[in-house]
Amino acid sequence: MDLLRIIIAILLPPLGVFLQVGFGGAFWLNILLTLLGYVPGIVHAVWVIARR
């Protein structure tokens, strides 16, 4: 299941974080990072998914 979440996180980082943690602070942080740059959003999303 984590592999599928990582693939989703690469395509749409906020969705991958949402599937992992819901509407928490990490989700909103990921939206901000994705808006500032797509790569930071991906890195944060993969980090959140791999950490849990």
C-alpha distance matrix in Angstrom:
0.0 3.8 5.4 5.3 6.4 8.8 10.1 10.8 12.4 14.6 15.8 16.2 15.9 16.8 14.3 11.4 13.4 14.2 10.8 10.5 14.2 16.0 19.6 20.3 22.3 19.5 18.9 22.6 22.9 20.3 22.2 25.4 24.1 22.9 26.3 28.1 26.3 23.1 22.4 22.6 20.1 17.6 18.4 18.1 14.8 13.2 15.3 14.2 10.4 11.4 14.0 12.1
3.8 0.0 3.8 5.4 5.0 6.1 8.6 9.7 10.2 12.3 14.3 14.7 13.7 15.0 13.2 9.8 11.3 13.1 10.3 9.1 12.8 15.2 18.5 18.7 20.2 17.1 16.9 20.5 20.3 17.7 20.1 22.9 21.3 20.4 24.0 25.4 23.5 20.5 19.4 19.4 17.3 14.6 15.0 14.8 11.7 9.7 11.6 10.9 7.1 7.7 10.7 9.5
5.4 3.8 0.0 3.8 5.4 5.1 6.3 8.7 9.7 10.7 12.7 14.0 13.6 15.8 14.0 10.7 13.1 15.1 12.5 12.0 15.8 17.9 21.0 21.4 22.6 19.2 18.8 22.2 21.8 18.8 20.9 23.7 21.7 20.4 24.0 25.3 23.0 19.7 18.4 19.2 17.3 14.1 14.8 15.5 12.5 10.1 12.8 12.9 9.3 9.6 13.1 12.8
5.3 5.4 3.8 0.0 3.8 5.4 5.1 6.2 8.5 10.0 10.8 12.0 12.3 14.1 11.6 9.0 12.0 13.3 10.5 11.2 15.0 16.3 19.4 20.5 22.0 18.9 17.7 21.1 21.3 18.1 19.6 22.8 21.3 19.4 22.8 24.6 22.5 19.1 18.5 19.5 17.0 14.1 15.7 16.1 12.6 11.2 14.3 13.9 10.4 11.9 15.1 14.3
6.4 5.0 5.4 3.8 0.0 3.8 5.4 5.0 6.0 8.7 9.9 9.9 9.5 10.8 8.7 5.5 8.3 9.8 7.4 7.8 11.5 13.0 15.9 16.8 18.2 15.1 14.0 17.4 17.6 14.5 16.3 19.4 18.0 16.5 20.0 21.8 20.0 16.8 16.4 16.8 14.0 11.6 13.1 12.9 9.2 8.5 11.4 10.4 7.3 9.6 12.5 11.7
8.8 6.1 5.1 5.4 3.8 0.0 3.8 5.4 4.8 6.3 8.7 9.6 8.7 11.2 10.2 6.8 9.3 11.9 10.4 10.1 13.5 15.4 17.8 18.2 18.9 15.4 14.7 17.9 17.3 14.0 16.1 18.8 16.7 15.3 18.9 20.2 17.9 14.8 13.7 14.3 12.2 9.1 10.3 11.0 7.8 6.0 9.4 9.8 7.0 8.3 11.8 12.2
10.1 8.6 6.3 5.1 5.4 3.8 0.0 3.8 5.4 5.2 6.5 8.6 9.2 12.1 10.5 8.2 11.5 13.5 12.0 12.8 16.1 17.4 19.7 20.7 21.4 18.0 16.7 19.6 19.3 15.7 17.1 19.9 17.9 15.7 19.1 20.7 18.1 14.6 14.0 15.5 13.3 10.1 12.2 13.4 10.3 9.1 12.8 13.3 10.7 12.1 15.6 15.9
10.8 9.7 8.7 6.2 5.0 5.4 3.8 0.0 3.8 5.4 5.1 5.7 6.9 9.0 7.0 5.4 9.1 10.5 9.3 11.0 14.0 14.6 16.6 18.1 19.1 16.0 14.1 16.9 17.2 13.6 14.4 17.6 16.3 13.8 17.0 19.1 17.0 13.6 13.9 15.1 12.1 9.8 12.5 13.0 9.5 9.6 13.2 12.8 10.6 13.1 16.0 15.9
12.4 10.2 9.7 8.5 6.0 4.8 5.4 3.8 0.0 3.8 5.5 5.1 4.0 7.0 6.6 4.3 7.0 9.5 9.4 10.1 12.6 13.7 15.3 16.1 16.5 13.1 11.7 14.3 14.0 10.4 11.8 14.6 12.9 10.9 14.4 16.1 14.1 10.9 10.8 11.5 8.6 6.2 8.9 9.2 5.8 6.5 10.0 9.8 8.5 11.0 13.7 14.2
14.6 12.3 10.7 10.0 8.7 6.3 5.2 5.4 3.8 0.0 3.8 5.8 5.8 9.5 9.6 8.0 10.6 13.2 13.2 13.8 16.3 17.4 18.8 19.5 19.5 16.0 14.7 16.8 16.0 12.3 13.4 15.7 13.4 11.1 14.4 15.7 13.0 9.4 8.9 10.8 8.8 5.6 8.6 10.3 8.0 7.8 11.4 12.4 11.3 12.9 15.9 17.0
15.8 14.3 12.7 10.8 9.9 8.7 6.5 5.1 5.5 3.8 0.0 3.8 6.4 9.4 8.8 8.6 11.7 13.3 13.4 15.0 17.4 17.7 18.8 20.2 20.5 17.4 15.3 17.2 17.1 13.3 13.4 16.1 14.4 11.3 14.0 16.1 13.5 9.8 10.7 12.9 10.4 8.3 11.8 13.0 10.5 11.2 14.8 15.1 14.0 16.1 19.0 19.6
16.2 14.7 14.0 12.0 9.9 9.6 8.6 5.7 5.1 5.8 3.8 0.0 3.8 5.8 5.6 6.6 9.1 10.3 11.1 13.0 14.8 14.6 15.3 16.9 17.3 14.5 12.0 13.7 14.0 10.4 10.0 13.1 12.1 9.0 11.6 14.2 12.4 9.2 10.9 12.1 8.8 7.9 11.6 11.7 9.1 11.0 14.1 13.7 13.1 16.0 18.2 18.6
15.9 13.7 13.6 12.3 9.5 8.7 9.2 6.9 4.0 5.8 6.4 3.8 0.0 3.8 5.5 5.3 6.5 8.7 10.1 11.0 12.5 12.8 13.5 14.3 14.2 11.2 9.2 11.1 10.9 7.1 7.9 10.8 9.4 7.2 10.5 12.5 11.0 8.2 9.2 9.4 5.8 5.3 8.5 8.1 5.5 8.1 10.8 10.3 10.4 13.3 15.1 15.8
16.8 15.0 15.8 14.1 10.8 11.2 12.1 9.0 7.0 9.5 9.4 5.8 3.8 0.0 3.8 5.4 5.1 6.0 8.6 9.9 10.4 9.9 10.0 11.3 11.5 9.1 6.2 8.1 9.0 5.8 5.7 9.3 9.4 7.6 10.2 12.9 12.5 10.5 12.0 11.3 7.5 8.5 11.2 9.4 7.1 10.4 12.3 10.7 11.3 14.7 15.8 15.9
14.3 13.2 14.0 11.6 8.7 10.2 10.5 7.0 6.6 9.6 8.8 5.6 5.5 3.8 0.0 3.8 5.4 4.9 6.2 8.6 10.0 9.2 10.3 12.4 13.7 11.4 8.4 10.9 12.4 9.4 9.3 13.1 13.1 11.1 13.6 16.4 15.7 13.2 14.6 14.5 10.7 10.6 13.4 12.0 8.8 11.3 13.8 11.9 11.2 14.8 16.4 15.7
11.4 9.8 10.7 9.0 5.5 6.8 8.2 5.4 4.3 8.0 8.6 6.6 5.3 5.4 3.8 0.0 3.8 5.4 5.3 6.5 8.9 9.5 11.5 12.7 13.9 10.9 9.0 12.2 12.8 9.7 11.0 14.3 13.5 12.0 15.2 17.4 16.2 13.5 13.9 13.7 10.3 9.2 11.3 10.1 6.4 8.1 10.7 9.0 7.7 11.2 13.0 12.5
13.4 11.3 13.1 12.0 8.3 9.3 11.5 9.1 7.0 10.6 11.7 9.1 6.5 5.1 5.4 3.8 0.0 3.8 5.4 5.1 6.0 7.1 8.8 9.2 10.2 7.2 5.7 9.3 9.8 7.4 9.4 12.4 12.0 11.5 14.5 16.5 15.9 13.9 14.3 13.0 9.7 9.7 11.0 8.6 5.5 8.2 9.5 6.8 6.9 10.6 11.4 10.9
14.2 13.1 15.1 13.3 9.8 11.9 13.5 10.5 9.5 13.2 13.3 10.3 8.7 6.0 4.9 5.4 3.8 0.0 3.8 5.4 5.4 4.4 6.2 8.1 10.2 8.5 5.9 9.2 11.1 9.3 10.1 13.5 14.1 13.3 15.7 18.2 18.2 16.3 17.3 16.1 12.6 12.9 14.7 12.2 9.3 11.9 13.2 10.1 10.0 13.8 14.3 12.9
10.8 10.3 12.5 10.5 7.4 10.4 12.0 9.3 9.4 13.2 13.4 11.1 10.1 8.6 6.2 5.3 5.4 3.8 0.0 3.8 6.0 6.0 9.1 10.8 13.3 11.3 9.4 13.0 14.5 12.5 13.5 17.0 17.1 16.1 18.8 21.2 20.7 18.3 18.9 18.2 14.7 14.2 15.8 13.8 10.4 12.0 13.6 10.7 9.1 12.8 13.8 11.9
10.5 9.1 12.0 11.2 7.8 10.1 12.8 11.0 10.1 13.8 15.0 13.0 11.0 9.9 8.6 6.5 5.1 5.4 3.8 0.0 3.8 6.2 9.5 9.9 12.0 9.7 9.1 12.9 13.7 12.1 14.1 17.1 16.8 16.5 19.6 21.5 20.9 18.8 18.8 17.5 14.5 13.8 14.6 12.3 9.2 10.4 11.1 7.8 6.4 9.9 10.3 8.2
14.2 12.8 15.8 15.0 11.5 13.5 16.1 14.0 12.6 16.3 17.4 14.8 12.5 10.4 10.0 8.9 6.0 5.4 6.0 3.8 0.0 3.8 6.7 6.3 8.8 7.4 7.3 10.8 11.9 11.3 13.3 15.9 16.3 16.6 19.2 21.0 21.2 19.6 19.8 18.0 15.0 15.3 15.8 12.7 10.5 12.4 12.2 8.5 8.7 12.0 11.3 9.2
16.0 15.2 17.9 16.3 13.0 15.4 17.4 14.6 13.7 17.4 17.7 14.6 12.8 9.9 9.2 9.5 7.1 4.4 6.0 6.2 3.8 0.0 3.8 5.6 8.9 8.6 6.9 9.9 12.2 11.7 12.6 15.5 16.6 16.6 18.7 21.0 21.5 20.0 20.9 19.2 15.9 16.6 17.8 14.8 12.4 14.9 15.3 11.6 11.9 15.4 15.0 13.0
19.6 18.5 21.0 19.4 15.9 17.8 19.7 16.6 15.3 18.8 18.8 15.3 13.5 10.0 10.3 11.5 8.8 6.2 9.1 9.5 6.7 3.8 0.0 3.8 6.9 7.8 5.7 7.3 10.4 10.7 10.9 13.4 15.3 15.6 17.0 19.4 20.5 19.6 20.9 18.9 15.7 17.3 18.5 15.2 13.5 16.6 16.7 13.3 14.4 17.9 17.1 15.6
20.3 18.7 21.4 20.5 16.8 18.2 20.7 18.1 16.1 19.5 20.2 16.9 14.3 11.3 12.4 12.7 9.2 8.1 10.8 9.9 6.3 5.6 3.8 0.0 3.8 5.4 5.4 6.9 8.9 10.2 11.3 13.1 14.6 15.8 17.4 19.1 20.3 19.8 20.6 18.1 15.4 17.1 17.5 13.9 12.9 15.9 15.1 11.7 13.5 16.6 15.2 14.0
22.3 20.2 22.6 22.0 18.2 18.9 21.4 19.1 16.5 19.5 20.5 17.3 14.2 11.5 13.7 13.9 10.2 10.2 13.3 12.0 8.8 8.9 6.9 3.8 0.0 3.8 5.4 5.3 6.1 8.5 10.0 10.8 12.3 14.2 15.6 16.7 18.2 18.3 19.0 16.0 13.8 16.1 16.1 12.3 12.4 15.5 14.3 11.4 14.1 16.8 15.1 14.9
19.5 17.1 19.2 18.9 15.1 15.4 18.0 16.0 13.1 16.0 17.4 14.5 11.2 9.1 11.4 10.9 7.2 8.5 11.3 9.7 7.4 8.6 7.8 5.4 3.8 0.0 3.8 5.6 5.0 6.0 8.7 9.9 10.3 12.0 14.1 15.2 16.0 15.6 15.9 13.0 10.7 12.6 12.5 8.7 8.7 11.7 10.6 7.8 10.7 13.4 12.1 12.3
18.9 16.9 18.8 17.7 14.0 14.7 16.7 14.1 11.7 14.7 15.3 12.0 9.2 6.2 8.4 9.0 5.7 5.9 9.4 9.1 7.3 6.9 5.7 5.4 5.4 3.8 0.0 3.8 5.5 5.1 6.4 8.8 9.9 10.5 12.5 14.4 15.2 14.4 15.5 13.2 10.2 12.1 13.1 9.8 8.7 12.2 12.3 9.5 11.5 14.8 14.3 14.1
22.6 20.5 22.2 21.1 17.4 17.9 19.6 16.9 14.3 16.8 17.2 13.7 11.1 8.1 10.9 12.2 9.3 9.2 13.0 12.9 10.8 9.9 7.3 6.9 5.3 5.6 3.8 0.0 3.8 5.3 5.1 6.3 8.7 9.8 10.7 12.5 14.2 14.4 15.9 13.4 10.7 13.6 14.6 11.4 11.2 14.9 14.8 12.5 14.9 18.0 17.3 17.4
22.9 20.3 21.8 21.3 17.6 17.3 19.3 17.2 14.0 16.0 17.1 14.0 10.9 9.0 12.4 12.8 9.8 11.1 14.5 13.7 11.9 12.2 10.4 8.9 6.1 5.0 5.5 3.8 0.0 3.8 5.5 5.1 6.2 8.5 9.9 10.6 12.2 12.8 13.6 10.5 8.7 11.7 12.0 8.7 9.8 13.3 12.5 11.0 14.0 16.5 15.7 16.7
20.3 17.7 18.8 18.1 14.5 14.0 15.7 13.6 10.4 12.3 13.3 10.4 7.1 5.8 9.4 9.7 7.4 9.3 12.5 12.1 11.3 11.7 10.7 10.2 8.5 6.0 5.1 5.3 3.8 0.0 3.8 5.3 5.0 5.9 8.5 9.7 10.3 9.8 10.7 8.3 5.5 8.3 9.4 6.6 6.8 10.5 10.7 9.6 11.9 14.6 14.7 15.7
22.2 20.1 20.9 19.6 16.3 16.1 17.1 14.4 11.8 13.4 13.4 10.0 7.9 5.7 9.3 11.0 9.4 10.1 13.5 14.1 13.3 12.6 10.9 11.3 10.0 8.7 6.4 5.1 5.5 3.8 0.0 3.8 5.5 5.1 6.2 8.6 9.9 9.7 11.8 10.1 7.2 10.3 12.2 10.0 9.8 13.5 14.3 13.1 15.0 18.0 18.3 19.0
25.4 22.9 23.7 22.8 19.4 18.8 19.9 17.6 14.6 15.7 16.1 13.1 10.8 9.3 13.1 14.3 12.4 13.5 17.0 17.1 15.9 15.5 13.4 13.1 10.8 9.9 8.8 6.3 5.1 5.3 3.8 0.0 3.8 5.5 5.2 6.3 8.6 9.9 11.8 9.5 7.9 11.6 12.8 10.7 11.8 15.3 15.4 14.7 17.2 19.8 19.7 20.8
24.1 21.3 21.7 21.3 18.0 16.7 17.9 16.3 12.9 13.4 14.4 12.1 9.4 9.4 13.1 13.5 12.0 14.1 17.1 16.8 16.3 16.6 15.3 14.6 12.3 10.3 9.9 8.7 6.2 5.0 5.5 3.8 0.0 3.8 5.4 5.1 6.1 7.3 8.4 5.7 4.8 8.6 9.4 7.9 9.7 12.7 12.9 13.0 15.6 17.6 17.8 19.6
22.9 20.4 20.4 19.4 16.5 15.3 15.7 13.8 10.9 11.1 11.3 9.0 7.2 7.6 11.1 12.0 11.5 13.3 16.1 16.5 16.6 16.6 15.6 15.8 14.2 12.0 10.5 9.8 8.5 5.9 5.1 5.5 3.8 0.0 3.8 5.4 5.1 4.7 7.2 6.4 4.2 7.4 9.6 9.0 9.5 12.5 13.8 13.9 15.7 18.0 18.9 20.4
26.3 24.0 24.0 22.8 20.0 18.9 19.1 17.0 14.4 14.4 14.0 11.6 10.5 10.2 13.6 15.2 14.5 15.7 18.8 19.6 19.2 18.7 17.0 17.4 15.6 14.1 12.5 10.7 9.9 8.5 6.2 5.2 5.4 3.8 0.0 3.8 5.5 6.8 9.9 9.2 7.9 11.1 13.2 12.5 13.2 16.3 17.4 17.4 19.3 21.7 22.4 23.8
28.1 25.4 25.3 24.6 21.8 20.2 20.7 19.1 16.1 15.7 16.1 14.2 12.5 12.9 16.4 17.4 16.5 18.2 21.2 21.5 21.0 21.0 19.4 19.1 16.7 15.2 14.4 12.5 10.6 9.7 8.6 6.3 5.1 5.4 3.8 0.0 3.8 7.0 9.0 7.8 8.2 11.5 12.7 12.3 14.0 16.7 17.3 17.9 20.2 22.1 22.6 24.5
26.3 23.5 23.0 22.5 20.0 17.9 18.1 17.0 14.1 13.0 13.5 12.4 11.0 12.5 15.7 16.2 15.9 18.2 20.7 20.9 21.2 21.5 20.5 20.3 18.2 16.0 15.2 14.2 12.2 10.3 9.9 8.6 6.1 5.1 5.5 3.8 0.0 3.8 5.6 5.8 6.7 9.0 10.5 11.2 12.7 14.8 15.9 17.1 18.9 20.5 21.6 23.6
23.1 20.5 19.7 19.1 16.8 14.8 14.6 13.6 10.9 9.4 9.8 9.2 8.2 10.5 13.2 13.5 13.9 16.3 18.3 18.8 19.6 20.0 19.6 19.8 18.3 15.6 14.4 14.4 12.8 9.8 9.7 9.9 7.3 4.7 6.8 7.0 3.8 0.0 3.8 5.7 5.2 6.4 8.9 10.2 10.7 12.5 14.4 15.6 16.7 18.4 20.1 21.9
22.4 19.4 18.4 18.5 16.4 13.7 14.0 13.9 10.8 8.9 10.7 10.9 9.2 12.0 14.6 13.9 14.3 17.3 18.9 18.8 19.8 20.9 20.9 20.6 19.0 15.9 15.5 15.9 13.6 10.7 11.8 11.8 8.4 7.2 9.9 9.0 5.6 3.8 0.0 3.8 5.3 5.1 6.2 8.6 9.8 10.7 12.2 14.2 15.4 16.4 18.1 20.5
22.6 19.4 19.2 19.5 16.8 14.3 15.5 15.1 11.5 10.8 12.9 12.1 9.4 11.3 14.5 13.7 13.0 16.1 18.2 17.5 18.0 19.2 18.9 18.1 16.0 13.0 13.2 13.4 10.5 8.3 10.1 9.5 5.7 6.4 9.2 7.8 5.8 5.7 3.8 0.0 3.8 5.4 5.1 6.1 8.5 10.0 10.5 12.2 14.3 15.3 16.2 18.7
20.1 17.3 17.3 17.0 14.0 12.2 13.3 12.1 8.6 8.8 10.4 8.8 5.8 7.5 10.7 10.3 9.7 12.6 14.7 14.5 15.0 15.9 15.7 15.4 13.8 10.7 10.2 10.7 8.7 5.5 7.2 7.9 4.8 4.2 7.9 8.2 6.7 5.2 5.3 3.8 0.0 3.8 5.5 5.2 6.1 8.6 9.8 10.6 12.3 14.2 15.3 17.1
17.6 14.6 14.1 14.1 11.6 9.1 10.1 9.8 6.2 5.6 8.3 7.9 5.3 8.5 10.6 9.2 9.7 12.9 14.2 13.8 15.3 16.6 17.3 17.1 16.1 12.6 12.1 13.6 11.7 8.3 10.3 11.6 8.6 7.4 11.1 11.5 9.0 6.4 5.1 5.4 3.8 0.0 3.8 5.5 5.1 6.1 8.4 9.9 10.6 12.1 14.0 15.9
18.4 15.0 14.8 15.7 13.1 10.3 12.2 12.5 8.9 8.6 11.8 11.6 8.5 11.2 13.4 11.3 11.0 14.7 15.8 14.6 15.8 17.8 18.5 17.5 16.1 12.5 13.1 14.6 12.0 9.4 12.2 12.8 9.4 9.6 13.2 12.7 10.5 8.9 6.2 5.1 5.5 3.8 0.0 3.8 5.5 5.3 6.1 8.7 10.1 10.5 12.0 14.6
18.1 14.8 15.5 16.1 12.9 11.0 13.4 13.0 9.2 10.3 13.0 11.7 8.1 9.4 12.0 10.1 8.6 12.2 13.8 12.3 12.7 14.8 15.2 13.9 12.3 8.7 9.8 11.4 8.7 6.6 10.0 10.7 7.9 9.0 12.5 12.3 11.2 10.2 8.6 6.1 5.2 5.5 3.8 0.0 3.8 5.6 5.0 6.1 8.6 9.9 10.4 12.7
14.8 11.7 12.5 12.6 9.2 7.8 10.3 9.5 5.8 8.0 10.5 9.1 5.5 7.1 8.8 6.4 5.5 9.3 10.4 9.2 10.5 12.4 13.5 12.9 12.4 8.7 8.7 11.2 9.8 6.8 9.8 11.8 9.7 9.5 13.2 14.0 12.7 10.7 9.8 8.5 6.1 5.1 5.5 3.8 0.0 3.8 5.4 5.2 6.2 8.6 9.9 11.3
13.2 9.7 10.1 11.2 8.5 6.0 9.1 9.6 6.5 7.8 11.2 11.0 8.1 10.4 11.3 8.1 8.2 11.9 12.0 10.4 12.4 14.9 16.6 15.9 15.5 11.7 12.2 14.9 13.3 10.5 13.5 15.3 12.7 12.5 16.3 16.7 14.8 12.5 10.7 10.0 8.6 6.1 5.3 5.6 3.8 0.0 3.8 5.5 5.1 6.0 8.4 10.3
15.3 11.6 12.8 14.3 11.4 9.4 12.8 13.2 10.0 11.4 14.8 14.1 10.8 12.3 13.8 10.7 9.5 13.2 13.6 11.1 12.2 15.3 16.7 15.1 14.3 10.6 12.3 14.8 12.5 10.7 14.3 15.4 12.9 13.8 17.4 17.3 15.9 14.4 12.2 10.5 9.8 8.4 6.1 5.0 5.4 3.8 0.0 3.8 5.5 5.2 5.9 8.8
14.2 10.9 12.9 13.9 10.4 9.8 13.3 12.8 9.8 12.4 15.1 13.7 10.3 10.7 11.9 9.0 6.8 10.1 10.7 7.8 8.5 11.6 13.3 11.7 11.4 7.8 9.5 12.5 11.0 9.6 13.1 14.7 13.0 13.9 17.4 17.9 17.1 15.6 14.2 12.2 10.6 9.9 8.7 6.1 5.2 5.5 3.8 0.0 3.8 5.6 5.2 6.6
10.4 7.1 9.3 10.4 7.3 7.0 10.7 10.6 8.5 11.3 14.0 13.1 10.4 11.3 11.2 7.7 6.9 10.0 9.1 6.4 8.7 11.9 14.4 13.5 14.1 10.7 11.5 14.9 14.0 11.9 15.0 17.2 15.6 15.7 19.3 20.2 18.9 16.7 15.4 14.3 12.3 10.6 10.1 8.6 6.2 5.1 5.5 3.8 0.0 3.8 5.5 5.7
11.4 7.7 9.6 11.9 9.6 8.3 12.1 13.1 11.0 12.9 16.1 16.0 13.3 14.7 14.8 11.2 10.6 13.8 12.8 9.9 12.0 15.4 17.9 16.6 16.8 13.4 14.8 18.0 16.5 14.6 18.0 19.8 17.6 18.0 21.7 22.1 20.5 18.4 16.4 15.3 14.2 12.1 10.5 9.9 8.6 6.0 5.2 5.6 3.8 0.0 3.8 5.6
14.0 10.7 13.1 15.1 12.5 11.8 15.6 16.0 13.7 15.9 19.0 18.2 15.1 15.8 16.4 13.0 11.4 14.3 13.8 10.3 11.3 15.0 17.1 15.2 15.1 12.1 14.3 17.3 15.7 14.7 18.3 19.7 17.8 18.9 22.4 22.6 21.6 20.1 18.1 16.2 15.3 14.0 12.0 10.4 9.9 8.4 5.9 5.2 5.5 3.8 0.0 3.8
12.1 9.5 12.8 14.3 11.7 12.2 15.9 15.9 14.2 17.0 19.6 18.6 15.8 15.9 15.7 12.5 10.9 12.9 11.9 8.2 9.2 13.0 15.6 14.0 14.9 12.3 14.1 17.4 16.7 15.7 19.0 20.8 19.6 20.4 23.8 24.5 23.6 21.9 20.5 18.7 17.1 15.9 14.6 12.7 11.3 10.3 8.8 6.6 5.7 5.6 3.8 0.0
